[in-house]
Amino acid sequence: MALLQIDREACIGCGNCVAVCPLGALLIEDDIAVVNEACTACGACLPVCPVDALSLPERAPAGVDLASYQGVWTWVEQFEDQAASISWEMLGKGRALADILGVPLSACVLGDNVAHLAQQAIAQGADIVYLAQNPELATYRTEPYTQVLHKLLRTHKPEIMLLGASSRGRDLAGALATRLHTGLTADCTGLEIDPETRALRQIRPAFGGNIIATILTPNHRPQMATVRHRVFEAAKADPARTGSVIEVQVRLALQTATSRLLEFIPQSADARLSEADVIVSGGRGLGDAKGFAMLEELASLLGGSVGASRAAVDEGWISYSHQVGQTGRTVKPELYIACGISGAIQHRAGMSTSKVIVAINNDPEAPIMRFADLALIGDVYEVVPELIRQLRERVEKS
Ligand SMILES: Cc1cc2nc3c(=O)[nH]c(=O)nc-3n(C[C@H](O)[C@H](O)[C@H](O)COP(=O)(O)OP(=O)(O)OC[C@H]3O[C@@H](n4cnc5c(N)ncnc54)[C@H](O)[C@@H]3O)c2cc1C
């Protein structure tokens, strides 16, 4: 049932609300506005009604005692006992938020032999580290990680919980938010503190990137957000920083576990793409899968990784783990070379913060030519081999 309420007596059927509704949830029938199931109660229509005929129901009473929640927390993601760099980015942002709020910053380290990560987390800005070690936590699985973190969050009641939007972070964040009955904003591109209410303003693109939405969690805690890799900077590690490490007793209800690790098959391109300083990406303009062999050659000469547009992935020329964009990876390399990629908004969403963007495209009007730092107009099969030839020459000379 739609949440928007329309006062049929007051409505004059002007259609202002219809024009501003981003979801097409309003229409005029018999000179009166009517709302359909697409309405999400976003409130965009309320200010444009000249006769105050639109309203939203009173919000549900506060779900929790907000004042009893304090502190900023982050999750330190690890794989094979090494921290994922996104964890330090979360700590970097968490530090800034905690300083504004005047509260401690805590990090949660879960694993088996991961005590060294607690010290690293302190060096990266944490005041307190909750260290949970158990063989069942050695490799990430949803259930044991959710059990441990859920208990910690319920006991210590932080006001904010940040996780990296990696595959594991997204999975864990969703499971935790559901169990904690709180909100979760995925893939934030900005996090701010409202100076008046101290609420976390969770900023992210919405409606296919057409608007930037600021999302609040007014009635529930913790305020949870995930952030993609390289959106925020990690703080510079300070080995002299001090903090406290609290060992967590791990008691797992393993009879409820529905998954176990059978085998690990590395998909190294995943990790390389997110961390890469140079990415050579290919799109539909390559024409077939063979084009990627050429891009791999260029990438390896530049010490980089290979990315792709969704079109190339959909064609089956390369695996999804290489996809850059809204539904792929967000990357932020020093150099992004887009070969035969048009630069659709969904692709741009994943690479626009690259330091230098080079586009190789035979269409000077392609959208990517408008935001690339360097536009090479030409056939990829002429430009890329020439680049490879010249780079080889240089490598051989040096
Ligand atoms: C909900 C949603 C999510 C999406 N998520 C993503 C995403 O995560 N990532 C993503 O990339 N897309 C995504 N898309 C798809 C996106 O809208 C585009 O369709 C896609 O990015 C196009 O890929 P492309 O640029 O390779 O292909 P095209 O748009 O077909 O462009 C090919 C380009 O190659 C050029 N070209 C052709 N031949 C040559 C040649 N011989 N030499 C040089 N240039 C050549 C052409 O001029 C053209 O500019 C998404 C779409 C939707 C609706």
The ligand as a Gaussian input file, in Angstrom:
#p B3LYP/6-31G(d) Opt

LIG

0 1
 C       21.553000      -0.964000     -14.530000
 C       22.731000      -0.947000     -15.467000
 C       23.992000      -1.185000     -14.952000
 C       25.085000      -1.165000     -15.796000
 N       26.319000      -1.388000     -15.274000
 C       27.399000      -1.271000     -16.078000
 C       28.733000      -1.424000     -15.547000
 O       28.936000      -1.729000     -14.358000
 N       29.761000      -1.254000     -16.383000
 C       29.593000      -0.940000     -17.713000
 O       30.602000      -0.799000     -18.418000
 N       28.372000      -0.808000     -18.235000
 C       27.282000      -0.984000     -17.446000
 N       26.046000      -0.885000     -18.000000
 C       25.928000      -0.834000     -19.480000
 C       26.173000       0.537000     -20.048000
 O       24.943000       1.247000     -20.084000
 C       26.690000       0.433000     -21.494000
 O       25.791000      -0.337000     -22.257000
 C       28.054000      -0.219000     -21.592000
 O       28.966000       0.407000     -20.706000
 C       28.568000      -0.082000     -23.011000
 O       29.777000      -0.760000     -23.143000
 P       30.811000      -0.329000     -24.269000
 O       31.191000       1.100000     -24.075000
 O       31.890000      -1.331000     -24.291000
 O       29.980000      -0.551000     -25.603000
 P       29.376000       0.497000     -26.606000
 O       28.518000       1.479000     -25.924000
 O       28.771000      -0.290000     -27.708000
 O       30.634000       1.305000     -27.148000
 C       31.625000       0.755000     -27.958000
 C       32.573000       1.889000     -28.324000
 O       33.630000       1.373000     -29.054000
 C       33.919000       2.261000     -30.130000
 N       34.549000       1.463000     -31.185000
 C       33.959000       0.543000     -31.991000
 N       34.893000      -0.030000     -32.773000
 C       36.080000       0.531000     -32.471000
 C       37.389000       0.357000     -32.922000
 N       37.709000      -0.568000     -33.870000
 N       38.392000       1.144000     -32.416000
 C       38.086000       2.077000     -31.469000
 N       36.855000       2.260000     -30.981000
 C       35.870000       1.488000     -31.448000
 C       32.601000       2.862000     -30.510000
 O       32.779000       4.119000     -31.130000
 C       31.914000       2.973000     -29.160000
 O       32.139000       4.248000     -28.571000
 C       24.926000      -0.906000     -17.182000
 C       23.655000      -0.651000     -17.675000
 C       22.573000      -0.676000     -16.839000
 C       21.208000      -0.396000     -17.394000

